[in-house]
């Protein structure tokens, strides 16, 4: 399986945000809940990560065109 980098994930979140605006966070949270309910932990984890990036984009102005550093 190919691994996505933090930059790839950030760009995906930015695309989602550009496409859906603030509703992107709602969609991501619903996906987390749905996948957790199904027991699909990997999928829920992916959408939790999208929530983190979306929050950083909205709250802190994270620029998806700049390198991303995870701590």
mmCIF file of the N, C-alpha and C atoms, coordinates in Angstrom:
data_MODEL
# 
_entry.id   MODEL 
# 
loop_
_atom_site.group_PDB 
_atom_site.id 
_atom_site.type_symbol 
_atom_site.label_atom_id 
_atom_site.label_alt_id 
_atom_site.label_comp_id 
_atom_site.label_asym_id 
_atom_site.label_entity_id 
_atom_site.label_seq_id 
_atom_site.pdbx_PDB_ins_code 
_atom_site.Cartn_x 
_atom_site.Cartn_y 
_atom_site.Cartn_z 
_atom_site.occupancy 
_atom_site.B_iso_or_equiv 
_atom_site.pdbx_formal_charge 
_atom_site.auth_seq_id 
_atom_site.auth_comp_id 
_atom_site.auth_asym_id 
_atom_site.auth_atom_id 
_atom_site.pdbx_PDB_model_num 
ATOM 1   N N  . UNK A 1 1  ? 0.834   -1.166 0.000  1.00 0.00 ? 1  UNK A N  1 
ATOM 2   C CA . UNK A 1 1  ? 0.000   0.000  0.000  1.00 0.00 ? 1  UNK A CA 1 
ATOM 3   C C  . UNK A 1 1  ? 0.894   1.249  0.000  1.00 0.00 ? 1  UNK A C  1 
ATOM 4   N N  . UNK A 1 2  ? 0.531   2.224  -0.798 1.00 0.00 ? 2  UNK A N  1 
ATOM 5   C CA . UNK A 1 2  ? 1.282   3.468  -0.863 1.00 0.00 ? 2  UNK A CA 1 
ATOM 6   C C  . UNK A 1 2  ? 0.891   4.362  0.319  1.00 0.00 ? 2  UNK A C  1 
ATOM 7   N N  . UNK A 1 3  ? 1.884   4.982  0.928  1.00 0.00 ? 3  UNK A N  1 
ATOM 8   C CA . UNK A 1 3  ? 1.648   5.884  2.054  1.00 0.00 ? 3  UNK A CA 1 
ATOM 9   C C  . UNK A 1 3  ? 1.562   7.318  1.541  1.00 0.00 ? 3  UNK A C  1 
ATOM 10  N N  . UNK A 1 4  ? 0.628   8.072  2.089  1.00 0.00 ? 4  UNK A N  1 
ATOM 11  C CA . UNK A 1 4  ? 0.505   9.483  1.761  1.00 0.00 ? 4  UNK A CA 1 
ATOM 12  C C  . UNK A 1 4  ? 1.353   10.294 2.725  1.00 0.00 ? 4  UNK A C  1 
ATOM 13  N N  . UNK A 1 5  ? 2.021   11.295 2.204  1.00 0.00 ? 5  UNK A N  1 
ATOM 14  C CA . UNK A 1 5  ? 2.817   12.172 3.060  1.00 0.00 ? 5  UNK A CA 1 
ATOM 15  C C  . UNK A 1 5  ? 1.903   13.202 3.722  1.00 0.00 ? 5  UNK A C  1 
ATOM 16  N N  . UNK A 1 6  ? 2.451   13.901 4.708  1.00 0.00 ? 6  UNK A N  1 
ATOM 17  C CA . UNK A 1 6  ? 1.700   14.972 5.363  1.00 0.00 ? 6  UNK A CA 1 
ATOM 18  C C  . UNK A 1 6  ? 1.311   16.042 4.345  1.00 0.00 ? 6  UNK A C  1 
ATOM 19  N N  . UNK A 1 7  ? 2.204   16.323 3.406  1.00 0.00 ? 7  UNK A N  1 
ATOM 20  C CA . UNK A 1 7  ? 1.904   17.310 2.365  1.00 0.00 ? 7  UNK A CA 1 
ATOM 21  C C  . UNK A 1 7  ? 0.754   16.842 1.489  1.00 0.00 ? 7  UNK A C  1 
ATOM 22  N N  . UNK A 1 8  ? 0.745   15.557 1.130  1.00 0.00 ? 8  UNK A N  1 
ATOM 23  C CA . UNK A 1 8  ? -0.350  14.999 0.333  1.00 0.00 ? 8  UNK A CA 1 
ATOM 24  C C  . UNK A 1 8  ? -1.679  15.130 1.080  1.00 0.00 ? 8  UNK A C  1 
ATOM 25  N N  . UNK A 1 9  ? -1.664  14.794 2.362  1.00 0.00 ? 9  UNK A N  1 
ATOM 26  C CA . UNK A 1 9  ? -2.888  14.872 3.171  1.00 0.00 ? 9  UNK A CA 1 
ATOM 27  C C  . UNK A 1 9  ? -3.372  16.307 3.293  1.00 0.00 ? 9  UNK A C  1 
ATOM 28  N N  . UNK A 1 10 ? -2.447  17.226 3.462  1.00 0.00 ? 10 UNK A N  1 
ATOM 29  C CA . UNK A 1 10 ? -2.807  18.636 3.560  1.00 0.00 ? 10 UNK A CA 1 
ATOM 30  C C  . UNK A 1 10 ? -3.432  19.120 2.257  1.00 0.00 ? 10 UNK A C  1 
ATOM 31  N N  . UNK A 1 11 ? -2.867  18.726 1.150  1.00 0.00 ? 11 UNK A N  1 
ATOM 32  C CA . UNK A 1 11 ? -3.421  19.141 -0.148 1.00 0.00 ? 11 UNK A CA 1 
ATOM 33  C C  . UNK A 1 11 ? -4.806  18.546 -0.373 1.00 0.00 ? 11 UNK A C  1 
ATOM 34  N N  . UNK A 1 12 ? -5.002  17.305 0.053  1.00 0.00 ? 12 UNK A N  1 
ATOM 35  C CA . UNK A 1 12 ? -6.337  16.704 -0.053 1.00 0.00 ? 12 UNK A CA 1 
ATOM 36  C C  . UNK A 1 12 ? -7.349  17.484 0.780  1.00 0.00 ? 12 UNK A C  1 
ATOM 37  N N  . UNK A 1 13 ? -6.959  17.847 1.987  1.00 0.00 ? 13 UNK A N  1 
ATOM 38  C CA . UNK A 1 13 ? -7.847  18.629 2.848  1.00 0.00 ? 13 UNK A CA 1 
ATOM 39  C C  . UNK A 1 13 ? -8.138  19.993 2.219  1.00 0.00 ? 13 UNK A C  1 
ATOM 40  N N  . UNK A 1 14 ? -7.123  20.612 1.640  1.00 0.00 ? 14 UNK A N  1 
ATOM 41  C CA . UNK A 1 14 ? -7.315  21.911 0.995  1.00 0.00 ? 14 UNK A CA 1 
ATOM 42  C C  . UNK A 1 14 ? -8.265  21.792 -0.188 1.00 0.00 ? 14 UNK A C  1 
ATOM 43  N N  . UNK A 1 15 ? -8.120  20.737 -0.971 1.00 0.00 ? 15 UNK A N  1 
ATOM 44  C CA . UNK A 1 15 ? -9.031  20.519 -2.099 1.00 0.00 ? 15 UNK A CA 1 
ATOM 45  C C  . UNK A 1 15 ? -10.465 20.326 -1.605 1.00 0.00 ? 15 UNK A C  1 
ATOM 46  N N  . UNK A 1 16 ? -10.609 19.554 -0.538 1.00 0.00 ? 16 UNK A N  1 
ATOM 47  C CA . UNK A 1 16 ? -11.927 19.329 0.048  1.00 0.00 ? 16 UNK A CA 1 
ATOM 48  C C  . UNK A 1 16 ? -12.524 20.649 0.529  1.00 0.00 ? 16 UNK A C  1 
ATOM 49  N N  . UNK A 1 17 ? -11.694 21.463 1.166  1.00 0.00 ? 17 UNK A N  1 
ATOM 50  C CA . UNK A 1 17 ? -12.131 22.766 1.660  1.00 0.00 ? 17 UNK A CA 1 
ATOM 51  C C  . UNK A 1 17 ? -12.507 23.693 0.505  1.00 0.00 ? 17 UNK A C  1 
ATOM 52  N N  . UNK A 1 18 ? -11.696 23.713 -0.532 1.00 0.00 ? 18 UNK A N  1 
ATOM 53  C CA . UNK A 1 18 ? -11.989 24.555 -1.693 1.00 0.00 ? 18 UNK A CA 1 
ATOM 54  C C  . UNK A 1 18 ? -13.304 24.148 -2.353 1.00 0.00 ? 18 UNK A C  1 
ATOM 55  N N  . UNK A 1 19 ? -13.532 22.852 -2.399 1.00 0.00 ? 19 UNK A N  1 
ATOM 56  C CA . UNK A 1 19 ? -14.724 22.324 -3.065 1.00 0.00 ? 19 UNK A CA 1 
ATOM 57  C C  . UNK A 1 19 ? -15.999 22.538 -2.243 1.00 0.00 ? 19 UNK A C  1 
ATOM 58  N N  . UNK A 1 20 ? -15.897 22.373 -0.936 1.00 0.00 ? 20 UNK A N  1 
ATOM 59  C CA . UNK A 1 20 ? -17.110 22.353 -0.106 1.00 0.00 ? 20 UNK A CA 1 
ATOM 60  C C  . UNK A 1 20 ? -17.181 23.433 0.961  1.00 0.00 ? 20 UNK A C  1 
ATOM 61  N N  . UNK A 1 21 ? -16.123 24.229 1.095  1.00 0.00 ? 21 UNK A N  1 
ATOM 62  C CA . UNK A 1 21 ? -16.134 25.284 2.105  1.00 0.00 ? 21 UNK A CA 1 
ATOM 63  C C  . UNK A 1 21 ? -16.253 24.700 3.502  1.00 0.00 ? 21 UNK A C  1 
ATOM 64  N N  . UNK A 1 22 ? -16.929 25.416 4.399  1.00 0.00 ? 22 UNK A N  1 
ATOM 65  C CA . UNK A 1 22 ? -17.059 24.960 5.788  1.00 0.00 ? 22 UNK A CA 1 
ATOM 66  C C  . UNK A 1 22 ? -17.766 23.607 5.934  1.00 0.00 ? 22 UNK A C  1 
ATOM 67  N N  . UNK A 1 23 ? -18.554 23.231 4.938  1.00 0.00 ? 23 UNK A N  1 
ATOM 68  C CA . UNK A 1 23 ? -19.230 21.925 4.993  1.00 0.00 ? 23 UNK A CA 1 
ATOM 69  C C  . UNK A 1 23 ? -18.233 20.771 4.960  1.00 0.00 ? 23 UNK A C  1 
ATOM 70  N N  . UNK A 1 24 ? -17.009 21.017 4.497  1.00 0.00 ? 24 UNK A N  1 
ATOM 71  C CA . UNK A 1 24 ? -16.002 19.962 4.429  1.00 0.00 ? 24 UNK A CA 1 
ATOM 72  C C  . UNK A 1 24 ? -15.760 19.357 5.803  1.00 0.00 ? 24 UNK A C  1 
ATOM 73  N N  . UNK A 1 25 ? -15.725 20.188 6.837  1.00 0.00 ? 25 UNK A N  1 
ATOM 74  C CA . UNK A 1 25 ? -15.512 19.682 8.200  1.00 0.00 ? 25 UNK A CA 1 
ATOM 75  C C  . UNK A 1 25 ? -16.691 18.815 8.638  1.00 0.00 ? 25 UNK A C  1 
ATOM 76  N N  . UNK A 1 26 ? -17.877 19.231 8.298  1.00 0.00 ? 26 UNK A N  1 
ATOM 77  C CA . UNK A 1 26 ? -19.067 18.438 8.632  1.00 0.00 ? 26 UNK A CA 1 
ATOM 78  C C  . UNK A 1 26 ? -19.000 17.081 7.947  1.00 0.00 ? 26 UNK A C  1 
ATOM 79  N N  . UNK A 1 27 ? -18.646 17.065 6.680  1.00 0.00 ? 27 UNK A N  1 
ATOM 80  C CA . UNK A 1 27 ? -18.533 15.807 5.940  1.00 0.00 ? 27 UNK A CA 1 
ATOM 81  C C  . UNK A 1 27 ? -17.482 14.898 6.577  1.00 0.00 ? 27 UNK A C  1 
ATOM 82  N N  . UNK A 1 28 ? -16.336 15.485 6.933  1.00 0.00 ? 28 UNK A N  1 
ATOM 83  C CA . UNK A 1 28 ? -15.254 14.694 7.523  1.00 0.00 ? 28 UNK A CA 1 
ATOM 84  C C  . UNK A 1 28 ? -15.679 14.107 8.870  1.00 0.00 ? 28 UNK A C  1 
ATOM 85  N N  . UNK A 1 29 ? -16.336 14.909 9.692  1.00 0.00 ? 29 UNK A N  1 
ATOM 86  C CA . UNK A 1 29 ? -16.796 14.408 11.001 1.00 0.00 ? 29 UNK A CA 1 
ATOM 87  C C  . UNK A 1 29 ? -17.829 13.308 10.850 1.00 0.00 ? 29 UNK A C  1 
ATOM 88  N N  . UNK A 1 30 ? -18.720 13.462 9.890  1.00 0.00 ? 30 UNK A N  1 
ATOM 89  C CA . UNK A 1 30 ? -19.718 12.405 9.637  1.00 0.00 ? 30 UNK A CA 1 
ATOM 90  C C  . UNK A 1 30 ? -19.046 11.120 9.169  1.00 0.00 ? 30 UNK A C  1 
ATOM 91  N N  . UNK A 1 31 ? -18.025 11.265 8.344  1.00 0.00 ? 31 UNK A N  1 
ATOM 92  C CA . UNK A 1 31 ? -17.295 10.089 7.864  1.00 0.00 ? 31 UNK A CA 1 
ATOM 93  C C  . UNK A 1 31 ? -16.615 9.380  9.027  1.00 0.00 ? 31 UNK A C  1 
ATOM 94  N N  . UNK A 1 32 ? -16.017 10.139 9.952  1.00 0.00 ? 32 UNK A N  1 
ATOM 95  C CA . UNK A 1 32 ? -15.387 9.533  11.128 1.00 0.00 ? 32 UNK A CA 1 
ATOM 96  C C  . UNK A 1 32 ? -16.420 8.720  11.899 1.00 0.00 ? 32 UNK A C  1 
ATOM 97  N N  . UNK A 1 33 ? -17.558 9.321  12.183 1.00 0.00 ? 33 UNK A N  1 
ATOM 98  C CA . UNK A 1 33 ? -18.597 8.640  12.962 1.00 0.00 ? 33 UNK A CA 1 
ATOM 99  C C  . UNK A 1 33 ? -19.103 7.389  12.250 1.00 0.00 ? 33 UNK A C  1 
ATOM 100 N N  . UNK A 1 34 ? -19.325 7.508  10.952 1.00 0.00 ? 34 UNK A N  1 
ATOM 101 C CA . UNK A 1 34 ? -19.842 6.369  10.187 1.00 0.00 ? 34 UNK A CA 1 
ATOM 102 C C  . UNK A 1 34 ? -18.838 5.219  10.159 1.00 0.00 ? 34 UNK A C  1 
ATOM 103 N N  . UNK A 1 35 ? -17.578 5.524  9.898  1.00 0.00 ? 35 UNK A N  1 
ATOM 104 C CA . UNK A 1 35 ? -16.572 4.464  9.825  1.00 0.00 ? 35 UNK A CA 1 
ATOM 105 C C  . UNK A 1 35 ? -16.276 3.862  11.191 1.00 0.00 ? 35 UNK A C  1 
ATOM 106 N N  . UNK A 1 36 ? -16.310 4.676  12.239 1.00 0.00 ? 36 UNK A N  1 
ATOM 107 C CA . UNK A 1 36 ? -16.145 4.117  13.587 1.00 0.00 ? 36 UNK A CA 1 
ATOM 108 C C  . UNK A 1 36 ? -17.283 3.165  13.913 1.00 0.00 ? 36 UNK A C  1 
ATOM 109 N N  . UNK A 1 37 ? -18.506 3.528  13.542 1.00 0.00 ? 37 UNK A N  1 
ATOM 110 C CA . UNK A 1 37 ? -19.669 2.681  13.796 1.00 0.00 ? 37 UNK A CA 1 
ATOM 111 C C  . UNK A 1 37 ? -19.568 1.350  13.052 1.00 0.00 ? 37 UNK A C  1 
ATOM 112 N N  . UNK A 1 38 ? -18.938 1.379  11.885 1.00 0.00 ? 38 UNK A N  1 
ATOM 113 C CA . UNK A 1 38 ? -18.752 0.161  11.091 1.00 0.00 ? 38 UNK A CA 1 
ATOM 114 C C  . UNK A 1 38 ? -17.544 -0.654 11.549 1.00 0.00 ? 38 UNK A C  1 
ATOM 115 N N  . UNK A 1 39 ? -16.733 -0.066 12.413 1.00 0.00 ? 39 UNK A N  1 
ATOM 116 C CA . UNK A 1 39 ? -15.519 -0.753 12.842 1.00 0.00 ? 39 UNK A CA 1 
ATOM 117 C C  . UNK A 1 39 ? -14.389 -0.642 11.833 1.00 0.00 ? 39 UNK A C  1 
ATOM 118 N N  . UNK A 1 40 ? -14.510 0.305  10.902 1.00 0.00 ? 40 UNK A N  1 
ATOM 119 C CA . UNK A 1 40 ? -13.487 0.513  9.880  1.00 0.00 ? 40 UNK A CA 1 
ATOM 120 C C  . UNK A 1 40 ? -12.465 1.520  10.419 1.00 0.00 ? 40 UNK A C  1 
ATOM 121 N N  . UNK A 1 41 ? -11.592 1.039  11.275 1.00 0.00 ? 41 UNK A N  1 
ATOM 122 C CA . UNK A 1 41 ? -10.673 1.914  11.998 1.00 0.00 ? 41 UNK A CA 1 
ATOM 123 C C  . UNK A 1 41 ? -9.720  2.680  11.090 1.00 0.00 ? 41 UNK A C  1 
ATOM 124 N N  . UNK A 1 42 ? -9.185  2.047  10.058 1.00 0.00 ? 42 UNK A N  1 
ATOM 125 C CA . UNK A 1 42 ? -8.256  2.738  9.158  1.00 0.00 ? 42 UNK A CA 1 
ATOM 126 C C  . UNK A 1 42 ? -8.948  3.891  8.436  1.00 0.00 ? 42 UNK A C  1 
ATOM 127 N N  . UNK A 1 43 ? -10.164 3.650  7.996  1.00 0.00 ? 43 UNK A N  1 
ATOM 128 C CA . UNK A 1 43 ? -10.903 4.711  7.302  1.00 0.00 ? 43 UNK A CA 1 
ATOM 129 C C  . UNK A 1 43 ? -11.274 5.838  8.255  1.00 0.00 ? 43 UNK A C  1 
ATOM 130 N N  . UNK A 1 44 ? -11.684 5.489  9.463  1.00 0.00 ? 44 UNK A N  1 
ATOM 131 C CA . UNK A 1 44 ? -11.997 6.513  10.465 1.00 0.00 ? 44 UNK A CA 1 
ATOM 132 C C  . UNK A 1 44 ? -10.749 7.333  10.777 1.00 0.00 ? 44 UNK A C  1 
ATOM 133 N N  . UNK A 1 45 ? -9.605  6.674  10.892 1.00 0.00 ? 45 UNK A N  1 
ATOM 134 C CA . UNK A 1 45 ? -8.350  7.371  11.178 1.00 0.00 ? 45 UNK A CA 1 
ATOM 135 C C  . UNK A 1 45 ? -8.007  8.361  10.061 1.00 0.00 ? 45 UNK A C  1 
ATOM 136 N N  . UNK A 1 46 ? -8.208  7.944  8.822  1.00 0.00 ? 46 UNK A N  1 
ATOM 137 C CA . UNK A 1 46 ? -7.953  8.841  7.694  1.00 0.00 ? 46 UNK A CA 1 
ATOM 138 C C  . UNK A 1 46 ? -8.810  10.105 7.814  1.00 0.00 ? 46 UNK A C  1 
ATOM 139 N N  . UNK A 1 47 ? -10.103 9.932  8.089  1.00 0.00 ? 47 UNK A N  1 
ATOM 140 C CA . UNK A 1 47 ? -10.993 11.087 8.168  1.00 0.00 ? 47 UNK A CA 1 
ATOM 141 C C  . UNK A 1 47 ? -10.736 11.925 9.413  1.00 0.00 ? 47 UNK A C  1 
ATOM 142 N N  . UNK A 1 48 ? -10.265 11.316 10.502 1.00 0.00 ? 48 UNK A N  1 
ATOM 143 C CA . UNK A 1 48 ? -9.846  12.095 11.668 1.00 0.00 ? 48 UNK A CA 1 
ATOM 144 C C  . UNK A 1 48 ? -8.665  12.993 11.296 1.00 0.00 ? 48 UNK A C  1 
ATOM 145 N N  . UNK A 1 49 ? -7.751  12.443 10.514 1.00 0.00 ? 49 UNK A N  1 
ATOM 146 C CA . UNK A 1 49 ? -6.611  13.227 10.046 1.00 0.00 ? 49 UNK A CA 1 
ATOM 147 C C  . UNK A 1 49 ? -7.079  14.378 9.151  1.00 0.00 ? 49 UNK A C  1 
ATOM 148 N N  . UNK A 1 50 ? -8.053  14.123 8.295  1.00 0.00 ? 50 UNK A N  1 
ATOM 149 C CA . UNK A 1 50 ? -8.606  15.192 7.463  1.00 0.00 ? 50 UNK A CA 1 
ATOM 150 C C  . UNK A 1 50 ? -9.209  16.288 8.342  1.00 0.00 ? 50 UNK A C  1 
ATOM 151 N N  . UNK A 1 51 ? -9.874  15.897 9.428  1.00 0.00 ? 51 UNK A N  1 
ATOM 152 C CA . UNK A 1 51 ? -10.439 16.879 10.360 1.00 0.00 ? 51 UNK A CA 1 
ATOM 153 C C  . UNK A 1 51 ? -9.346  17.772 10.943 1.00 0.00 ? 51 UNK A C  1 
ATOM 154 N N  . UNK A 1 52 ? -8.222  17.178 11.299 1.00 0.00 ? 52 UNK A N  1 
ATOM 155 C CA . UNK A 1 52 ? -7.111  17.950 11.868 1.00 0.00 ? 52 UNK A CA 1 
ATOM 156 C C  . UNK A 1 52 ? -6.598  18.957 10.839 1.00 0.00 ? 52 UNK A C  1 
ATOM 157 N N  . UNK A 1 53 ? -6.372  18.509 9.623  1.00 0.00 ? 53 UNK A N  1 
ATOM 158 C CA . UNK A 1 53 ? -5.880  19.418 8.593  1.00 0.00 ? 53 UNK A CA 1 
ATOM 159 C C  . UNK A 1 53 ? -6.912  20.488 8.257  1.00 0.00 ? 53 UNK A C  1 
ATOM 160 N N  . UNK A 1 54 ? -8.176  20.110 8.146  1.00 0.00 ? 54 UNK A N  1 
ATOM 161 C CA . UNK A 1 54 ? -9.211  21.103 7.862  1.00 0.00 ? 54 UNK A CA 1 
ATOM 162 C C  . UNK A 1 54 ? -9.274  22.144 8.965  1.00 0.00 ? 54 UNK A C  1 
ATOM 163 N N  . UNK A 1 55 ? -9.199  21.701 10.214 1.00 0.00 ? 55 UNK A N  1 
ATOM 164 C CA . UNK A 1 55 ? -9.204  22.643 11.324 1.00 0.00 ? 55 UNK A CA 1 
ATOM 165 C C  . UNK A 1 55 ? -8.013  23.593 11.228 1.00 0.00 ? 55 UNK A C  1 
ATOM 166 N N  . UNK A 1 56 ? -6.846  23.066 10.921 1.00 0.00 ? 56 UNK A N  1 
ATOM 167 C CA . UNK A 1 56 ? -5.661  23.920 10.804 1.00 0.00 ? 56 UNK A CA 1 
ATOM 168 C C  . UNK A 1 56 ? -5.784  24.905 9.635  1.00 0.00 ? 56 UNK A C  1 
ATOM 169 N N  . UNK A 1 57 ? -6.419  24.482 8.579  1.00 0.00 ? 57 UNK A N  1 
ATOM 170 C CA . UNK A 1 57 ? -6.651  25.383 7.442  1.00 0.00 ? 57 UNK A CA 1 
ATOM 171 C C  . UNK A 1 57 ? -7.595  26.510 7.852  1.00 0.00 ? 57 UNK A C  1 
ATOM 172 N N  . UNK A 1 58 ? -8.698  26.159 8.523  1.00 0.00 ? 58 UNK A N  1 
ATOM 173 C CA . UNK A 1 58 ? -9.701  27.170 8.903  1.00 0.00 ? 58 UNK A CA 1 
ATOM 174 C C  . UNK A 1 58 ? -9.242  28.042 10.064 1.00 0.00 ? 58 UNK A C  1 
ATOM 175 N N  . UNK A 1 59 ? -8.688  27.421 11.083 1.00 0.00 ? 59 UNK A N  1 
ATOM 176 C CA . UNK A 1 59 ? -8.365  28.155 12.311 1.00 0.00 ? 59 UNK A CA 1 
ATOM 177 C C  . UNK A 1 59 ? -7.033  28.897 12.247 1.00 0.00 ? 59 UNK A C  1 
ATOM 178 N N  . UNK A 1 60 ? -6.062  28.301 11.595 1.00 0.00 ? 60 UNK A N  1 
ATOM 179 C CA . UNK A 1 60 ? -4.710  28.852 11.641 1.00 0.00 ? 60 UNK A CA 1 
ATOM 180 C C  . UNK A 1 60 ? -4.169  29.290 10.286 1.00 0.00 ? 60 UNK A C  1 
ATOM 181 N N  . UNK A 1 61 ? -4.983  29.162 9.256  1.00 0.00 ? 61 UNK A N  1 
ATOM 182 C CA . UNK A 1 61 ? -4.545  29.593 7.937  1.00 0.00 ? 61 UNK A CA 1 
ATOM 183 C C  . UNK A 1 61 ? -3.432  28.756 7.344  1.00 0.00 ? 61 UNK A C  1 
ATOM 184 N N  . UNK A 1 62 ? -3.408  27.461 7.683  1.00 0.00 ? 62 UNK A N  1 
ATOM 185 C CA . UNK A 1 62 ? -2.392  26.562 7.133  1.00 0.00 ? 62 UNK A CA 1 
ATOM 186 C C  . UNK A 1 62 ? -2.387  26.671 5.612  1.00 0.00 ? 62 UNK A C  1 
ATOM 187 N N  . UNK A 1 63 ? -1.224  26.885 5.054  1.00 0.00 ? 63 UNK A N  1 
ATOM 188 C CA . UNK A 1 63 ? -1.058  27.034 3.612  1.00 0.00 ? 63 UNK A CA 1 
ATOM 189 C C  . UNK A 1 63 ? -0.647  25.685 3.019  1.00 0.00 ? 63 UNK A C  1 
ATOM 190 N N  . UNK A 1 64 ? -1.532  25.045 2.256  1.00 0.00 ? 64 UNK A N  1 
ATOM 191 C CA . UNK A 1 64 ? -1.214  23.722 1.702  1.00 0.00 ? 64 UNK A CA 1 
ATOM 192 C C  . UNK A 1 64 ? -0.105  23.736 0.657  1.00 0.00 ? 64 UNK A C  1 
ATOM 193 N N  . UNK A 1 65 ? 0.281   24.907 0.201  1.00 0.00 ? 65 UNK A N  1 
ATOM 194 C CA . UNK A 1 65 ? 1.361   24.986 -0.787 1.00 0.00 ? 65 UNK A CA 1 
ATOM 195 C C  . UNK A 1 65 ? 2.733   25.087 -0.145 1.00 0.00 ? 65 UNK A C  1 
ATOM 196 N N  . UNK A 1 66 ? 2.773   25.133 1.172  1.00 0.00 ? 66 UNK A N  1 
ATOM 197 C CA . UNK A 1 66 ? 4.048   25.174 1.909  1.00 0.00 ? 66 UNK A CA 1 
ATOM 198 C C  . UNK A 1 66 ? 4.299   23.813 2.531  1.00 0.00 ? 66 UNK A C  1 
ATOM 199 N N  . UNK A 1 67 ? 5.547   23.467 2.766  1.00 0.00 ? 67 UNK A N  1 
ATOM 200 C CA . UNK A 1 67 ? 5.843   22.173 3.396  1.00 0.00 ? 67 UNK A CA 1 
ATOM 201 C C  . UNK A 1 67 ? 5.177   22.058 4.775  1.00 0.00 ? 67 UNK A C  1 
ATOM 202 N N  . UNK A 1 68 ? 4.736   20.853 5.078  1.00 0.00 ? 68 UNK A N  1 
ATOM 203 C CA . UNK A 1 68 ? 4.055   20.583 6.332  1.00 0.00 ? 68 UNK A CA 1 
ATOM 204 C C  . UNK A 1 68 ? 5.011   19.830 7.247  1.00 0.00 ? 68 UNK A C  1 
ATOM 205 N N  . UNK A 1 69 ? 5.080   20.260 8.493  1.00 0.00 ? 69 UNK A N  1 
ATOM 206 C CA . UNK A 1 69 ? 5.886   19.575 9.497  1.00 0.00 ? 69 UNK A CA 1 
ATOM 207 C C  . UNK A 1 69 ? 4.963   19.079 10.583 1.00 0.00 ? 69 UNK A C  1 
ATOM 208 N N  . UNK A 1 70 ? 5.027   17.792 10.865 1.00 0.00 ? 70 UNK A N  1 
ATOM 209 C CA . UNK A 1 70 ? 4.218   17.209 11.935 1.00 0.00 ? 70 UNK A CA 1 
ATOM 210 C C  . UNK A 1 70 ? 5.072   17.047 13.174 1.00 0.00 ? 70 UNK A C  1 
ATOM 211 N N  . UNK A 1 71 ? 4.506   17.391 14.324 1.00 0.00 ? 71 UNK A N  1 
ATOM 212 C CA . UNK A 1 71 ? 5.234   17.263 15.586 1.00 0.00 ? 71 UNK A CA 1 
ATOM 213 C C  . UNK A 1 71 ? 4.610   16.190 16.429 1.00 0.00 ? 71 UNK A C  1 
# 
